[in-house]
Amino acid sequence: MKRIPLGELYYEFSRHNEPRLRIEPGETVLVEAEDAFSGQIRTNADRRDKTKRPYGNPQTGPIWVEGAAPGDALAVKIEEIRPSIGQCATRTSDPKQLTEWLGDDCPHGTHVCPIRDGKIYWSDEITIPYTPMLGCIGTAPDTGVPTTGPAGPHGGNMDIIETCPGNTVYLPVFIPGGYLYLGDAHAAMGHGELSASGLEMPSETVITVDLIKGTNLPGPRIESPTEIMTVATGCPMERSTAQAYAWLILWMEAEFGWDRWKAYDILTHVGQISVGYYQIGTVAAKIAKRYLNIN
């Protein structure tokens, strides 16, 4: 298994960076990544210092996948996500839209939590199951250079809890080699990422990367052992929800033989959504696989 050690931190999904690693399709890679705070919060006394690191969600990469060409897709199976230092951290100092109802006197709220035995020790009384996921994973677009703040057709800062071990993330390829980046691992996160911080942790992520030729995906897809889902981002969130469901209908039509209007009907009754960071309007629309071959 190849390994990418922690190195330069990238805050853009850029085609202009030199690949850190070149792999063949089907290879497995261990990727070390820093947390969303760029390593600035390790104790409850620490504070995020944007004068030194103004951006968030640093990425490791890019990974060049041999044979990847525009119009293809990378199939990234997330095998495992491990905490690098046995702890995670969050902060609650920026309630943004919530200030309309809660006020703006929110304390900094740095909160470091140990991770052990499959649990996150949020307090002496409360433990949270260790359910890791990647906040960011994406490829480099052929025009423009998106930061690690938003998400888009390339993936990016999706903050969807389904980017987790056992699932496969399908990402469009826009340039030769694909230029895959990942980072911003969370030990756990609720739907919506309310404070804009999950339980952030430096991480070691094991992925297996395959190549699918000629897919021309309009945006990211995720497949779990029991579900398929499509991801769309933008505000208002109602539009992202509609777009994600429309892409899911087209996927059901193209690969599972569904008439699009029957797919529209069944999703009305059994479809579900997962919400990423609420402020940027990321939505995954999904359906259980048990429905796909019965139409």
MITI-258190 format. One line per field, with one value per residue: x, y, z of N, C-alpha, C in turn; residue number from 0; chain. Coordinates in steps of 0.02 Angstrom, whole numbers, plus 50000, padded with zeros to 5 digits. Each point is the difference from the previous one (the first is absolute). Layout:
! MITI-258190
neast (X_...)
nnorth (Y_...)
nup (Z_...)
caeast (X_...)
canorth (Y_...)
caup (Z_...)
ceast (X_...)
cnorth (Y_...)
cup (Z_...)
num (NUM_...)
cadena (A_...)
! end
This chain:
! MITI-258190
neast (50042_49985_50041_49958_50060_49988_49980_50011_49970_49952_49982_50022_49949_50066_49995_50018_49980_50062_49983_49971_49956_50029_49938_49997_49949_49964_50045_50028_49977_50050_49953_50054_49957_50006_49982_49935_50028_50025_49975_49960_49955_50039_49986_49963_50063_50006_50021_49951_50060_49953_50036_50005_49938_49992_50019_49946_49993_50061_50025_50002_50052_49988_49954_50050_49946_50042_49997_49996_49944_49994_49946_50056_50000_50019_50010_49988_50023_49962_50060_50033_49977_50064_49990_50035_49963_49949_49986_49946_49982_49963_49962_49974_50052_49970_49947_50028_49963_50026_50042_49961_50010_50065_50008_50044_49981_50004_50019_50066_49992_50066_49997_50048_49993_50016_50035_49961_50018_50007_50022_49960_50047_49937_49984_50002_49946_50027_49987_50036_49964_50058_49978_50061_50014_50004_50017_50062_49979_50048_49982_50049_49962_49975_49953_50030_50005_49953_49981_50026_49972_49987_49945_50004_49996_50053_49948_50057_49983_49986_50043_50001_49959_49975_50043_49984_50035_50015_50002_49974_50045_49954_50057_49973_50027_50036_50055_50051_49994_49948_50060_50005_49958_50024_49953_50009_50035_49943_50006_49960_49938_49960_49939_50027_50042_49959_50056_49992_49996_50022_50004_50038_50034_50064_50015_49990_49992_49971_50021_49953_50040_49939_50002_49950_50005_50001_50000_50040_50021_49938_50011_50016_50018_49959_50035_49950_50011_49962_50036_49968_50043_49970_50050_49962_50026_49973_49991_49934_49998_49942_50039_50045_49948_49970_50057_50012_49936_50004_50060_49969_49947_50043_50031_49942_49988_50060_50003_49939_49991_50002_49935_50019_49940_50012_50062_49974_49956_50042_50040_49941_50002_50057_50005_50065_50010_50063_50009_50041_50054_49955_50053_50030_49952_50040_49976_49994_49978_49962_50013_49964_50054_49965_49992_50064_49997_49955_49981)
nnorth (49940_50047_50051_50048_50015_50026_50045_50033_50050_49971_50061_49970_49985_50002_50013_50053_49957_49989_49946_49984_49969_49951_49982_49934_49997_49999_50050_49978_50055_50011_50043_50034_50026_50066_50025_50016_49997_49963_49959_50053_49952_49997_50058_49999_50011_49959_50045_50003_50001_50038_50035_49940_49976_50044_49943_49964_49941_49998_49992_49934_50006_50001_49952_49980_49988_49952_50030_50039_50009_50061_50000_49980_49949_50029_49936_50039_49939_50024_49977_50053_50029_50013_50013_50053_50038_49960_50054_50037_50050_50043_50046_50045_50033_49968_50021_50050_49963_49961_50050_49990_49939_49987_50052_50049_49982_49961_49960_50004_49969_50009_49942_49974_49947_49959_49959_49953_49939_50033_50042_50053_50020_50017_49961_50011_50033_50031_49944_50009_49959_49967_50048_49984_50059_50007_50057_49990_49992_50007_50014_50012_50055_50004_50034_50055_50025_49955_50037_49987_50058_50008_49974_49951_50005_50031_50008_49999_50056_49938_49980_49946_49978_49995_50051_49937_49968_49961_50066_50006_50047_50018_50019_50052_49980_50055_49974_49991_49938_50040_49996_49944_50036_49996_50008_50042_49952_49969_50002_50052_50001_50047_49986_50033_49964_50003_49984_49969_49962_49947_49939_50054_49963_50003_49976_49935_50013_49941_50010_49972_50016_49997_49981_50041_49971_50062_50017_50053_49988_50021_49954_50008_49936_49969_49945_49979_49954_50049_50053_50038_50049_50057_50042_50049_50057_50042_50064_49997_49970_50032_50044_49999_50001_50046_50034_49988_50011_50054_50014_49988_50035_50044_49993_50001_50050_50030_49984_50017_50031_50049_50002_50057_49994_49936_50018_50052_49955_49950_50047_50018_49934_49985_50055_50009_50049_50017_50038_50031_50038_50019_50038_49945_49970_49958_49963_49943_49980_49956_49939_49958_49960_49982_50066_49999_49936_50040_49999)
nup (50000_49956_50014_50018_50022_50059_49957_49945_50033_49964_49982_49945_49960_49998_49936_50036_50045_50018_49964_50058_49961_49965_49984_49998_49957_50055_50004_50057_50030_50043_50018_50018_50044_49998_50059_50005_50062_49954_50047_49997_50003_50053_50031_50056_50014_49949_49956_49958_49970_49973_50043_50028_50008_49950_49972_49985_50029_50026_49939_49994_49960_49935_49989_49962_49964_49987_49941_50055_49967_49973_50039_50031_50043_50058_50014_50052_50012_50049_50011_50021_50056_50015_50065_49982_50041_49984_49963_50015_49960_50035_49971_50040_49975_49951_50037_49967_49958_50047_49986_49947_50023_49994_49960_50009_50061_49947_50051_50006_50057_50006_49968_50037_49962_50050_49963_50023_49984_49942_50047_49995_50044_49984_50051_50065_49981_49947_49967_49946_49962_49995_49960_49981_49973_49934_50029_49977_49939_49955_49939_49958_49999_49939_50031_50019_50061_50013_50051_50059_49985_49934_49976_49955_49933_50024_50042_50033_50032_49985_50047_49963_50048_49939_50004_50011_50046_49948_49988_49938_49992_49956_49971_49969_49944_50013_50028_49958_50023_49989_50028_50036_50038_50063_50048_50052_50030_50012_50066_49994_49973_50024_49979_49948_50037_50051_50035_49942_50055_49967_50022_49988_49956_50017_49941_50001_49935_49998_49937_49962_49950_49972_49937_49986_49941_49975_50064_49992_50061_50016_50048_50063_50005_50041_50010_50038_50046_50023_49980_49955_49986_49987_49986_50025_49979_50043_50000_50014_50059_49992_49970_50049_50040_49963_49998_50064_50013_49962_50026_50058_49979_49975_50058_50032_49960_50006_50065_50020_49940_50043_49988_49974_49972_49988_49980_49966_49980_49988_49975_49976_49998_49967_49962_50012_50045_49986_50053_49957_49999_50045_50017_49974_50035_50032_49951_50033_49941_50035_49977_50035_49997_50053_49986_49988_50015_50031_49936)
caeast (49958_50036_49984_50016_50008_49978_50047_49971_49928_49969_49934_49964_50001_50035_50036_50065_50048_50034_49973_50040_50005_49970_49979_49961_49933_49996_50048_49978_50045_49987_50009_50000_49972_49991_49929_49972_50028_50071_50040_50006_49963_50018_49976_49944_50026_50021_49953_50012_50034_49995_50054_50054_49971_49935_49951_49985_49993_50057_49997_50059_49996_49954_50018_49992_49978_50021_49947_49940_49993_49937_49942_50002_49984_50037_49961_50043_49972_50029_50010_50010_50021_50025_50025_50073_50026_49956_49954_49969_49985_49950_49994_49932_50004_49975_49933_49976_49928_49964_50000_49934_49960_50041_50045_50068_50049_50023_50071_50042_49976_50046_49979_50042_49970_50039_49970_50027_49954_49943_49957_50024_49981_49979_50002_50001_49935_49975_50044_49973_50033_50050_49973_50041_49984_50041_49964_50021_50032_49982_50048_50014_49966_50042_49999_49991_50034_49958_50032_49973_49940_49937_49999_49976_50002_50064_50002_50020_49980_49930_49978_49945_50023_50007_50069_50023_50026_49953_49966_50040_49984_50014_50015_50016_50069_49999_50066_50038_50024_49948_50022_49958_50019_49953_50019_49945_49966_49961_49987_49927_49969_49929_49976_50000_50062_49969_50048_50051_50056_49987_50052_50054_50059_50051_49977_50030_49945_50018_49953_50016_49977_49990_49985_49944_50009_49945_49937_49973_49958_49988_50021_50020_49955_50024_49968_50012_49977_49926_49968_50035_49981_50031_50014_49998_50015_49981_49944_49970_50008_49946_50024_50047_49961_49970_50053_50027_49950_49998_50058_49988_49952_50035_50043_49956_49978_50055_50036_49958_49943_49939_49970_50016_49942_49988_50051_49975_49946_50024_50041_49955_49976_50053_50062_50023_50055_50050_50017_50066_50001_49937_50007_50016_49946_50019_49949_50003_49935_50018_49950_50025_50011_49950_49948_50025_49986_49929_49966)
canorth (50060_50062_50046_50071_50031_50069_50046_50066_50002_50034_50027_50003_49941_50033_49961_50030_49972_49939_49941_49970_49928_49974_49931_49965_49983_49940_50001_50024_50052_50030_50073_50039_50067_50041_50014_50060_50059_50002_49979_50054_49986_49935_50002_50046_50068_50023_50039_50002_50062_50007_50042_49954_49953_50032_49957_49938_49937_49984_49936_49965_49981_49957_49933_49990_49932_49986_49985_50041_50051_50036_49959_49940_50010_49963_49964_50001_49960_50019_49937_50012_50066_49994_50061_50000_50017_49976_50050_50043_50066_50041_50068_50025_50072_50037_49971_50024_50013_49988_50059_50032_49974_49985_50055_49995_49998_49930_49994_49966_49931_49947_49940_49943_49938_49939_49945_49935_49943_50011_50052_50069_50021_50070_50023_49943_49968_49986_49974_50000_49947_50021_49988_50047_50015_50052_50061_50021_49956_50026_50004_50069_50021_50022_50073_50025_49964_50006_49992_49946_50023_49975_49937_50010_49940_49966_49974_50055_50001_49976_49990_49951_49947_49937_49991_49965_49933_49953_50030_50021_50067_50006_50070_50014_50018_50057_50010_49939_49980_50009_50044_49987_50027_49984_50023_50024_49943_50011_49940_49995_50063_49998_50028_50072_50028_50062_50052_50001_49957_49934_49980_50001_49962_49978_49933_49955_49971_49949_50000_49964_50044_49969_50046_49981_50039_50026_50005_50068_50015_50071_50019_49943_49948_49958_49935_49961_49932_49995_50058_50043_50070_50053_50058_50067_50054_50068_50030_49970_49928_49967_49986_49944_49938_49982_49980_49935_49949_49993_49960_49931_49972_49986_49941_49942_49989_49979_49939_49950_49984_50032_50057_50056_50023_49951_50013_50060_49977_49959_50042_50040_49960_49966_50038_50034_50048_50013_50071_50022_50065_50030_50067_49998_49964_49936_49948_49935_49966_49930_49948_49934_49957_49947_50021_50018_49950_49984_50058)
caup (50000_49997_50054_49992_50066_50005_49968_49990_50006_49944_50015_49936_49957_49945_49949_49992_50048_49979_50035_50054_49989_49938_50012_49950_50023_50042_50055_50066_50024_50065_49993_50062_49991_50059_50013_49967_50032_49981_50057_50049_50061_50030_50069_50008_50005_49934_49960_49928_49984_49928_49975_49980_49952_49989_49968_50035_49964_49958_49964_49978_49930_49962_49977_49928_49984_49931_49953_50011_49949_50006_49984_50042_50071_50050_50050_50058_50055_50064_50037_50072_50022_50068_50030_50004_50067_50053_50024_49950_50029_49967_50029_49990_50009_49942_49987_49935_49992_50062_50043_49998_50056_50059_50017_49973_50055_50007_50018_49950_50002_49981_50035_49979_50024_49987_49962_50018_50005_49957_50027_50009_50067_49995_50069_50046_49999_49933_49948_49933_49961_49951_49933_49961_49931_49970_49982_49933_49952_49935_49945_49978_49938_49944_50000_50068_50054_50059_50065_50042_50035_49971_49962_49932_49958_50011_50069_50043_50070_50000_50069_50000_50045_49962_49975_50059_49985_49972_49943_49943_49974_49929_49986_49930_49981_49955_49970_50002_50066_50049_50055_50057_50065_50055_50067_50041_50030_50061_50040_49995_49981_49991_49937_49997_50029_50023_50019_49947_50021_50027_50048_49951_50023_49952_49982_49951_49962_49952_49944_49939_49946_49934_49945_49958_49939_49961_50036_49994_50057_50010_50067_50041_50021_50054_50005_50061_49989_49998_49968_49953_50013_49961_50042_49968_50047_49981_50037_50059_50006_49963_49932_50004_50011_49936_49953_50021_49983_49927_49980_50021_49952_49937_50014_50001_49931_49956_50020_50032_49959_50023_49968_50044_50038_50053_50051_50035_50044_50057_50045_50041_50057_50037_49997_50060_49988_50052_49993_50020_50034_49980_49972_49929_49967_49971_50012_49966_49992_49997_49999_50019_49942_49994_49954_49934_49949_50002_49972)
ceast (50044_49975_50018_50006_49974_50053_49970_49924_49971_49929_49959_50005_50029_50035_50072_50053_50031_49971_50047_50012_49966_49983_49966_49930_50000_50048_49969_50053_49979_50019_49998_49975_49994_49926_49980_50029_50075_50046_50007_49965_50016_49978_49942_50023_50020_49944_50020_50029_50002_50052_50059_49976_49930_49946_49990_49998_50059_49996_50069_49989_50045_50029_49984_49981_50015_49939_49937_49999_49933_49941_49998_49977_50049_49950_50044_49966_50036_50003_50000_50019_50020_50021_50076_50026_49952_49953_49971_49982_49946_50000_49932_49997_49966_49931_49966_49925_49961_49996_49933_49958_50040_50041_50071_50053_50024_50074_50038_49984_50047_49987_50039_49973_50045_49960_50033_49943_49936_49952_50036_49975_49987_50000_50006_49935_49978_50056_49961_50034_50050_49974_50035_49975_50047_49957_50014_50030_49979_50057_50010_49962_50050_49999_49985_50036_49957_50039_49969_49941_49936_50007_49974_50004_50064_50002_50015_49974_49926_49973_49938_50023_50009_50068_50040_50026_49945_49965_50049_49975_50022_50007_50016_50074_49995_50065_50037_50028_49950_50016_49952_50030_49951_50028_49938_49960_49965_49993_49926_49974_49926_49980_49999_50063_49987_50049_50055_50063_49971_50048_50062_50061_50051_49991_50049_49943_50027_49947_50026_49969_49997_49980_49943_50001_49933_49934_49966_49951_49987_50024_50016_49942_50032_49960_50020_49980_49925_49966_50043_49976_50038_50004_49998_50010_49976_49941_49953_50004_49943_50023_50050_49964_49969_50053_50027_49950_49996_50059_49992_49951_50035_50048_49958_49977_50057_50029_49956_49934_49934_49976_50007_49940_49978_50052_49981_49946_50028_50041_49957_49982_50057_50066_50016_50054_50046_50026_50071_49995_49942_50009_50017_49952_50019_49949_50019_49930_50015_49940_50033_50005_49946_49943_50022_49982_49928_49963_49943)
cnorth (50062_50048_50071_50030_50071_50046_50069_49997_50042_50021_50012_49932_50021_49950_50025_49972_49935_49940_49974_49926_49984_49926_49971_49988_49934_50000_50029_50046_50021_50074_50032_50070_50036_50014_50066_50064_50007_49985_50052_49986_49930_49996_50049_50072_50029_50039_49997_50068_50008_50049_49956_49950_50025_49954_49936_49941_49984_49929_49971_49977_50047_49932_49995_49927_49988_49981_50041_50058_50035_49957_49935_50016_49960_49968_49991_49963_50021_49937_50012_50073_49995_50068_49996_50008_49981_50051_50039_50066_50035_50069_50028_50076_50041_49974_50026_50010_49991_50062_50037_49979_49991_50058_49986_49996_49928_49999_49961_49925_49948_49939_49941_49937_49941_49950_49935_49949_50012_50053_50067_50023_50075_50033_49938_49960_49975_49973_49999_49944_50030_49978_50046_50009_50055_50061_50020_49942_50025_49996_50072_50016_50023_50075_50025_49956_50007_49990_49941_50023_49973_49928_50015_49936_49959_49963_50058_49992_49979_49991_49956_49940_49933_49993_49965_49930_49952_50025_50019_50067_50002_50074_50009_50016_50056_50010_49933_49986_50009_50049_49995_50029_49974_50027_50019_49942_50020_49933_49985_50068_49990_50029_50076_50034_50070_50055_50008_49962_49933_49987_49986_49963_49992_49925_49962_49963_49951_49998_49952_50038_49960_50053_49971_50045_50025_50009_50068_50017_50075_50025_49937_49951_49961_49936_49967_49928_49995_50056_50027_50071_50047_50062_50064_50053_50067_50024_50035_49924_49962_49983_49942_49934_49977_49974_49931_49945_49990_49959_49927_49965_49982_49941_49937_49982_49969_49932_49945_49988_50032_50052_50060_50023_49950_50008_50061_49980_49962_50041_50045_49963_49969_50036_50034_50050_50001_50071_50012_50069_50042_50066_50000_49954_49936_49947_49937_49971_49926_49954_49934_49956_49948_50019_50002_49951_49977_50061_49979)
cup (50000_50054_49979_50070_50000_49972_49995_50003_49943_50018_49937_49966_49933_49954_49992_50049_49972_50037_50054_49988_49934_50012_49938_50027_50039_50058_50063_50028_50071_49995_50069_49986_50067_50010_49969_50028_49985_50059_50055_50066_50024_50073_50004_50007_49932_49965_49927_49983_49924_49972_49977_49948_49985_49973_50041_49952_49954_49973_49989_49928_49960_49984_49925_49988_49926_49958_50008_49950_50009_49976_50037_50070_50042_50048_50061_50058_50064_50044_50075_50011_50073_50027_50008_50071_50056_50029_49941_50035_49960_50032_49981_50002_49946_49980_49937_50000_50065_50045_50000_50060_50064_50025_49975_50055_50012_50020_49947_49998_49973_50043_49971_50033_49985_49959_50022_50003_49960_50024_50002_50067_50001_50069_50045_49997_49931_49956_49934_49962_49951_49931_49951_49928_49976_49983_49929_49961_49931_49949_49979_49936_49946_49991_50070_50050_50063_50064_50037_50042_49972_49975_49931_49961_50009_50066_50046_50070_50007_50071_50004_50041_49964_49966_50055_49981_49979_49939_49946_49974_49927_49983_49926_49991_49947_49963_50001_50069_50055_50056_50060_50064_50052_50066_50039_50030_50064_50036_50004_49980_49994_49932_50005_50025_50028_50016_49948_50020_50022_50057_49959_50027_49944_49990_49956_49966_49949_49946_49946_49942_49935_49950_49959_49939_49973_50035_49992_50057_50006_50068_50040_50011_50057_50000_50066_49986_49990_49962_49944_50012_49954_50043_49958_50054_49972_50041_49951_49999_49964_49929_50000_50010_49934_49951_50018_49983_49924_49975_50021_49953_49935_50008_50000_49929_49958_50018_50029_49964_50021_49949_50047_50041_50052_50056_50042_50050_50060_50048_50043_50065_50041_49998_50066_49981_50060_49987_50024_50034_49974_49963_49926_49963_49965_50020_49962_49998_49988_50000_50019_49938_49991_49953_49927_49945_50000_49975_49953)
num (0_1_2_3_4_5_6_7_8_9_10_11_12_13_14_15_16_17_18_19_20_21_22_23_24_25_26_27_28_29_30_31_32_33_34_35_36_37_38_39_40_41_42_43_44_45_46_47_48_49_50_51_52_53_54_55_56_57_58_59_60_61_62_63_64_65_66_67_68_69_70_71_72_73_74_75_76_77_78_79_80_81_82_83_84_85_86_87_88_89_90_91_92_93_94_95_96_97_98_99_100_101_102_103_104_105_106_107_108_109_110_111_112_113_114_115_116_117_118_119_120_121_122_123_124_125_126_127_128_129_130_131_132_133_134_135_136_137_138_139_140_141_142_143_144_145_146_147_148_149_150_151_152_153_154_155_156_157_158_159_160_161_162_163_164_165_166_167_168_169_170_171_172_173_174_175_176_177_178_179_180_181_182_183_184_185_186_187_188_189_190_191_192_193_194_195_196_197_198_199_200_201_202_203_204_205_206_207_208_209_210_211_212_213_214_215_216_217_218_219_220_221_222_223_224_225_226_227_228_229_230_231_232_233_234_235_236_237_238_239_240_241_242_243_244_245_246_247_248_249_250_251_252_253_254_255_256_257_258_259_260_261_262_263_264_265_266_267_268_269_270_271_272_273_274_275_276_277_278_279_280_281_282_283_284_285_286_287_288_289_290_291_292_293_294)
cadena (A_A_A_A_A_A_A_A_A_A_A_A_A_A_A_A_A_A_A_A_A_A_A_A_A_A_A_A_A_A_A_A_A_A_A_A_A_A_A_A_A_A_A_A_A_A_A_A_A_A_A_A_A_A_A_A_A_A_A_A_A_A_A_A_A_A_A_A_A_A_A_A_A_A_A_A_A_A_A_A_A_A_A_A_A_A_A_A_A_A_A_A_A_A_A_A_A_A_A_A_A_A_A_A_A_A_A_A_A_A_A_A_A_A_A_A_A_A_A_A_A_A_A_A_A_A_A_A_A_A_A_A_A_A_A_A_A_A_A_A_A_A_A_A_A_A_A_A_A_A_A_A_A_A_A_A_A_A_A_A_A_A_A_A_A_A_A_A_A_A_A_A_A_A_A_A_A_A_A_A_A_A_A_A_A_A_A_A_A_A_A_A_A_A_A_A_A_A_A_A_A_A_A_A_A_A_A_A_A_A_A_A_A_A_A_A_A_A_A_A_A_A_A_A_A_A_A_A_A_A_A_A_A_A_A_A_A_A_A_A_A_A_A_A_A_A_A_A_A_A_A_A_A_A_A_A_A_A_A_A_A_A_A_A_A_A_A_A_A_A_A_A_A_A_A_A_A_A_A_A_A_A_A_A_A_A_A_A_A_A_A_A_A_A_A)
! end
